[in-house]
Amino acid sequence: MIPKFSFHITCNVTETAVVIIDADSIEDAHDIALDPNFYNYAPFCLDEFNHFEVYLPDPDAYEVL
C-alpha cells in the first residue's frame, strides 16, 4: 500500500482593507487600526496581482498517516 503523508504548504498573499476611524490624531487612528479587536472585523479583500508561490515552510515537519 502507498503511504499517505500530512504536512503544511504555505502561500504568502496580501490583503487590504479600507477603514474609517474617528480619532484625535493620526497616531491614535493607527493604534486603533492595528488593534486586533478592531482589525479582526475589518473587511479585508485579496489584493490584485498576488502570485501564489507555494512552498514548504518546514520540509521536515510531516506525519505519516
N, CA, C and O atoms as a MOPAC input file, in Angstrom:
PM7 MOZYME 1SCF
protein

 N      0.84200 1    -1.18500 1     0.00000 1
 C      0.00000 1     0.00000 1     0.00000 1
 C      0.88800 1     1.25000 1     0.00000 1
 O      1.92500 1     1.27800 1     0.66300 1
 N      0.48400 1     2.26400 1    -0.73400 1
 C      1.22800 1     3.52600 1    -0.80500 1
 C      0.92700 1     4.33800 1     0.45900 1
 O     -0.23800 1     4.49800 1     0.82400 1
 N      1.96900 1     4.85400 1     1.13500 1
 C      1.72100 1     5.63800 1     2.35300 1
 C      1.09400 1     6.99500 1     2.04600 1
 O      1.22800 1     7.52300 1     0.94200 1
 N      0.40800 1     7.54700 1     3.04300 1
 C     -0.15800 1     8.88600 1     2.96500 1
 C      0.65700 1     9.78200 1     3.88500 1
 O      1.12400 1     9.34400 1     4.93600 1
 N      0.82700 1    11.03700 1     3.48600 1
 C      1.58800 1    11.99800 1     4.26700 1
 C      0.74500 1    13.23400 1     4.54000 1
 O     -0.03600 1    13.66500 1     3.69200 1
 N      0.90800 1    13.79600 1     5.72100 1
 C      0.23800 1    15.03400 1     6.10300 1
 C      1.29100 1    16.07600 1     6.43800 1
 O      2.19600 1    15.81700 1     7.23200 1
 N      1.17600 1    17.26900 1     5.82600 1
 C      2.11300 1    18.35800 1     6.09500 1
 C      1.50900 1    19.66700 1     5.62500 1
 O      0.47600 1    19.68000 1     4.95600 1
 N      2.15900 1    20.77100 1     5.97900 1
 C      1.68200 1    22.09700 1     5.58800 1
 C      2.37300 1    22.56800 1     4.31000 1
 O      3.55400 1    22.30700 1     4.08400 1
 N      1.59600 1    23.27000 1     3.48100 1
 C      2.17500 1    24.07000 1     2.41200 1
 C      1.72400 1    25.50400 1     2.67900 1
 O      0.65900 1    25.72500 1     3.25600 1
 N      2.52600 1    26.47100 1     2.26300 1
 C      2.24100 1    27.87000 1     2.57900 1
 C      2.26500 1    28.70000 1     1.30500 1
 O      3.02900 1    28.43200 1     0.37800 1
 N      1.40500 1    29.72000 1     1.28400 1
 C      1.36200 1    30.67500 1     0.18600 1
 C      1.19000 1    32.05400 1     0.81000 1
 O      0.18500 1    32.32200 1     1.46800 1
 N      2.15900 1    32.91900 1     0.60500 1
 C      2.07300 1    34.27500 1     1.14300 1
 C      1.31900 1    35.16900 1     0.16400 1
 O      1.68600 1    35.28200 1    -1.00500 1
 N      0.26400 1    35.79600 1     0.65900 1
 C     -0.51500 1    36.74000 1    -0.13600 1
 C     -0.77300 1    37.97500 1     0.71600 1
 O     -0.59900 1    37.94500 1     1.93400 1
 N     -1.18100 1    39.04400 1     0.08200 1
 C     -1.52900 1    40.24800 1     0.82800 1
 C     -3.00100 1    40.56000 1     0.64800 1
 O     -3.59700 1    40.30100 1    -0.39800 1
 N     -3.56200 1    41.12100 1     1.69500 1
 C     -4.94200 1    41.58200 1     1.68300 1
 C     -4.96000 1    43.01000 1     2.20500 1
 O     -4.10800 1    43.40400 1     3.00200 1
 N     -5.93400 1    43.77500 1     1.74900 1
 C     -6.06200 1    45.16800 1     2.15500 1
 C     -7.49900 1    45.44800 1     2.56200 1
 O     -8.43900 1    44.88100 1     2.00700 1
 N     -7.65300 1    46.33500 1     3.54300 1
 C     -8.97900 1    46.79400 1     3.95000 1
 C     -8.94300 1    48.31000 1     4.02500 1
 O     -7.96800 1    48.88900 1     4.50500 1
 N     -9.99000 1    48.95000 1     3.55700 1
 C    -10.14600 1    50.39200 1     3.72100 1
 C    -10.97900 1    50.58400 1     4.97900 1
 O    -12.07300 1    50.03300 1     5.10200 1
 N    -10.44800 1    51.37200 1     5.91500 1
 C    -11.15200 1    51.59400 1     7.17300 1
 C    -11.33500 1    53.08400 1     7.41100 1
 O    -10.55100 1    53.90300 1     6.93200 1
 N    -12.36900 1    53.42100 1     8.15000 1
 C    -12.63400 1    54.79700 1     8.55200 1
 C    -12.65900 1    54.80900 1    10.06900 1
 O    -13.43200 1    54.08200 1    10.69400 1
 N    -11.80800 1    55.64000 1    10.65600 1
 C    -11.65100 1    55.65000 1    12.11000 1
 C    -11.76700 1    57.07600 1    12.62600 1
 O    -11.12000 1    57.98400 1    12.10600 1
 N    -12.59700 1    57.27300 1    13.65300 1
 C    -12.67200 1    58.54800 1    14.35700 1
 C    -11.59400 1    58.53700 1    15.43900 1
 O    -11.58400 1    57.65600 1    16.29900 1
 N    -10.68500 1    59.52000 1    15.39500 1
 C     -9.61500 1    59.59100 1    16.39900 1
 C     -9.12900 1    61.03200 1    16.50400 1
 O     -9.33900 1    61.84000 1    15.60000 1
 N     -8.47900 1    61.33900 1    17.61900 1
 C     -7.95600 1    62.68500 1    17.85400 1
 C     -6.71700 1    62.99700 1    17.02800 1
 O     -6.42300 1    64.16400 1    16.77200 1
 N     -5.98600 1    61.96100 1    16.60800 1
 C     -4.76000 1    62.17900 1    15.82100 1
 C     -4.54400 1    60.98100 1    14.90800 1
 O     -5.15700 1    59.92900 1    15.08800 1
 N     -3.66000 1    61.15500 1    13.92500 1
 C     -3.34400 1    60.03700 1    13.03300 1
 C     -2.66200 1    58.91900 1    13.81000 1
 O     -2.86000 1    57.74300 1    13.50400 1
 N     -1.86000 1    59.27200 1    14.81400 1
 C     -1.21400 1    58.24600 1    15.63800 1
 C     -2.24400 1    57.40800 1    16.37800 1
 O     -2.11900 1    56.18600 1    16.45600 1
 N     -3.27100 1    58.07400 1    16.92500 1
 C     -4.33900 1    57.33600 1    17.60000 1
 C     -5.10700 1    56.46700 1    16.60900 1
 O     -5.48900 1    55.34100 1    16.92900 1
 N     -5.33100 1    56.99100 1    15.40900 1
 C     -6.03600 1    56.21700 1    14.38100 1
 C     -5.23600 1    54.97500 1    14.00600 1
 O     -5.80000 1    53.89200 1    13.85100 1
 N     -3.91400 1    55.13300 1    13.86100 1
 C     -3.05800 1    53.97700 1    13.55800 1
 C     -3.12700 1    52.95100 1    14.68400 1
 O     -3.24200 1    51.75200 1    14.42900 1
 N     -3.05700 1    53.41800 1    15.92400 1
 C     -3.12700 1    52.49900 1    17.07100 1
 C     -4.42900 1    51.71500 1    17.07300 1
 O     -4.43200 1    50.51100 1    17.32900 1
 N     -5.52500 1    52.38700 1    16.79200 1
 C     -6.83900 1    51.71500 1    16.75800 1
 C     -6.87000 1    50.69300 1    15.62600 1
 O     -7.32200 1    49.56400 1    15.81800 1
 N     -6.38800 1    51.08700 1    14.44500 1
 C     -6.43500 1    50.19900 1    13.27900 1
 C     -5.59600 1    48.94500 1    13.47900 1
 O     -5.93700 1    47.88300 1    12.95800 1
 N     -4.50000 1    49.05500 1    14.23000 1
 C     -3.60300 1    47.91800 1    14.43200 1
 C     -3.96000 1    47.07400 1    15.65000 1
 O     -3.26000 1    46.11000 1    15.96200 1
 N     -5.02600 1    47.42200 1    16.33000 1
 C     -5.50800 1    46.64800 1    17.47700 1
 C     -6.30900 1    45.45300 1    16.96400 1
 O     -7.24000 1    45.63300 1    16.17900 1
 N     -5.96500 1    44.23400 1    17.39200 1
 C     -6.70400 1    43.05000 1    16.91300 1
 C     -8.21200 1    43.13000 1    17.15100 1
 O     -8.99000 1    42.57000 1    16.38000 1
 N     -8.62200 1    43.81300 1    18.19900 1
 C    -10.06200 1    43.95000 1    18.44100 1
 C    -10.74300 1    44.75600 1    17.35100 1
 O    -11.95200 1    44.63700 1    17.15400 1
 N     -9.97300 1    45.57900 1    16.63800 1
 C    -10.52100 1    46.33600 1    15.51600 1
 C    -10.35000 1    45.58000 1    14.20700 1
 O    -11.32800 1    45.32700 1    13.50200 1
 N     -9.09900 1    45.21300 1    13.87300 1
 C     -8.84800 1    44.67700 1    12.53600 1
 C     -9.40200 1    43.28000 1    12.31300 1
 O     -9.54600 1    42.85900 1    11.16500 1
 N     -9.71400 1    42.55400 1    13.36800 1
 C    -10.34800 1    41.24100 1    13.16200 1
 C    -11.71200 1    41.36800 1    12.49700 1
 O    -12.23600 1    40.39400 1    11.95700 1
 N    -12.28300 1    42.56000 1    12.53400 1
 C    -13.59500 1    42.79000 1    11.91800 1
 C    -13.50400 1    43.64800 1    10.65300 1
 O    -14.53300 1    44.01300 1    10.08400 1
 N    -12.29900 1    43.96900 1    10.21300 1
 C    -12.12400 1    44.80000 1     9.02300 1
 C    -12.45300 1    43.98700 1     7.76300 1
 O    -12.22000 1    42.77900 1     7.71800 1
 N    -12.98900 1    44.65400 1     6.75600 1
 C    -13.40100 1    43.96200 1     5.51700 1
 C    -12.21900 1    43.75300 1     4.55400 1
 O    -12.11700 1    44.43000 1     3.53200 1
 N    -11.33800 1    42.81800 1     4.88900 1
 C    -10.17500 1    42.56300 1     4.04600 1
 C    -10.56500 1    41.89300 1     2.73100 1
 O    -11.45100 1    41.04000 1     2.68500 1
 N     -9.88200 1    42.30000 1     1.67100 1
 C    -10.05100 1    41.70800 1     0.34100 1
 C     -8.66900 1    41.35100 1    -0.19600 1
 O     -7.69800 1    42.07100 1     0.04000 1
 N     -8.58900 1    40.25400 1    -0.90900 1
 C     -7.34100 1    39.81800 1    -1.51100 1
 C     -6.85800 1    40.85900 1    -2.50800 1
 O     -7.61100 1    41.28300 1    -3.38600 1
 N     -5.59700 1    41.27100 1    -2.37300 1
 C     -5.02800 1    42.25800 1    -3.28600 1
 C     -4.86500 1    41.67100 1    -4.68500 1
 O     -4.64700 1    40.47100 1    -4.85000 1
 N     -4.97500 1    42.54000 1    -5.68400 1
 C     -4.73500 1    42.12000 1    -7.05800 1
 C     -3.26000 1    41.79400 1    -7.24400 1
 O     -2.40600 1    42.25300 1    -6.48500 1
 N     -2.98700 1    41.02300 1    -8.22700 1
 C     -1.62500 1    40.69200 1    -8.63900 1
 C     -0.84700 1    39.87400 1    -7.61400 1
 O      0.38400 1    39.88400 1    -7.61800 1
 N     -1.56000 1    39.16400 1    -6.73300 1
 C     -0.86400 1    38.22800 1    -5.86100 1
 C     -0.37600 1    37.06800 1    -6.70600 1
 O     -1.10000 1    36.56700 1    -7.56500 1
 N      0.83600 1    36.65000 1    -6.46400 1
 C      1.38900 1    35.49400 1    -7.15300 1
 C      1.44900 1    34.35900 1    -6.14300 1
 O      2.15600 1    34.44300 1    -5.13900 1
 N      0.71300 1    33.31700 1    -6.41400 1
 C      0.62100 1    32.21400 1    -5.48700 1
 C      1.81500 1    31.28400 1    -5.64500 1
 O      1.74700 1    30.27700 1    -6.34900 1
 N      2.90500 1    31.63600 1    -4.98200 1
 C      4.08200 1    30.78500 1    -4.97100 1
 C      4.01100 1    29.93200 1    -3.71300 1
 O      4.25500 1    30.41200 1    -2.60600 1
 N      3.68100 1    28.69000 1    -3.89600 1
 C      3.50300 1    27.78000 1    -2.76400 1
 C      4.84400 1    27.16900 1    -2.40800 1
 O      5.62300 1    26.79500 1    -3.28400 1
 N      5.10700 1    27.06800 1    -1.10000 1
 C      6.35400 1    26.47000 1    -0.64500 1
 C      6.12000 1    25.66100 1     0.62200 1
 O      5.06900 1    25.76600 1     1.25600 1
 N      7.09700 1    24.86500 1     0.97900 1
 C      7.06600 1    24.08200 1     2.19900 1
 C      7.76200 1    24.89400 1     3.29400 1
 O      8.96600 1    25.13300 1     3.20400 1
 N      7.03200 1    25.32100 1     4.31800 1
 C      7.66600 1    26.13400 1     5.36100 1
 C      8.69300 1    25.31900 1     6.16800 1
 O      9.68800 1    25.87200 1     6.63600 1
 N      8.45800 1    24.02900 1     6.32700 1
 C      9.38500 1    23.15800 1     7.04600 1
 C      9.29700 1    21.76400 1     6.44400 1
 O      8.43000 1    20.98500 1     6.83900 1
 N     10.16500 1    21.42800 1     5.50100 1
 C     10.09100 1    20.12900 1     4.83300 1
 C     10.22200 1    18.93800 1     5.77100 1
 O      9.80800 1    17.82800 1     5.43700 1
 N     10.80400 1    19.17100 1     6.95400 1
 C     10.98200 1    18.07000 1     7.90800 1
 C      9.78400 1    17.87300 1     8.83500 1
 O      9.76800 1    16.93700 1     9.63300 1
 N      8.78700 1    18.74600 1     8.73500 1
 C      7.60300 1    18.63900 1     9.59600 1
 C      6.49500 1    17.92500 1     8.81800 1
 O      5.76700 1    18.54200 1     8.04100 1
 N      6.38600 1    16.63800 1     9.03700 1
 C      5.32800 1    15.86800 1     8.37400 1
 C      4.94400 1    14.68400 1     9.25300 1
 O      5.62200 1    14.35100 1    10.22600 1
 N      3.85300 1    14.07500 1     8.88100 1
 C      3.35100 1    12.91000 1     9.60500 1
 C      2.99200 1    11.84700 1     8.57600 1
 O      2.37300 1    12.14600 1     7.55500 1
 N      3.37300 1    10.63700 1     8.84100 1
 C      2.96300 1     9.52200 1     8.00100 1
 C      1.64900 1     9.01000 1     8.57100 1
 O      1.56300 1     8.68300 1     9.75400 1
 N      0.64200 1     8.94300 1     7.73700 1
 C     -0.68700 1     8.52400 1     8.19600 1
 C     -0.88300 1     7.03100 1     7.98800 1
 O     -1.94300 1     6.49600 1     8.31500 1

